[in-house]
Amino acid sequence: MVIDTLTGESKVLKVDILHDVGRSINPAIDVGQIEGAFVQGMGWLTTEQLVWNDKGYLSTHAPSTYKIPTAADVPEHFKVDLWHEPNREDNVFGSKAVGEPPFMLGISVFEALRDAVAQAKGPGATVQLTAPATAENVLKALKD
């Protein structure tokens, strides 16, 4: 991950995922689901901030009012491998769920940002990084 010190924006440069889907029924679909879920989770924890106006209405209610991940946010190096063993449970062809679990892998991006802030602040410093880790929240964590 790289953080632009002028803008505070971050970019994930490299992602390697090994995911257990059991026996894949369609590896191309499974890899696509994993990639999409990871990018969606990354956006959830880095850019998709909820903002309410002074009347209590949600201002960021649609993709037109908040930043969602785009193709430009996909890491340059994005490698997904599928674990080779089938599911041991009795199910359809030994497969496993693949759509939702990789979404939570976005936590790794948030934690990488938190670690970067900790490194910038120096040994023993505490880090209070609020999710989503927007550029503003990263800057605030660096200043606190």
Helices and strands as residue ranges (DSSP letters): E 2-3, E 10-11, E 14-19, H 27-46, G 71-73, E 77-82, G 92-94, G 101-106, H 107-121, H 135-143
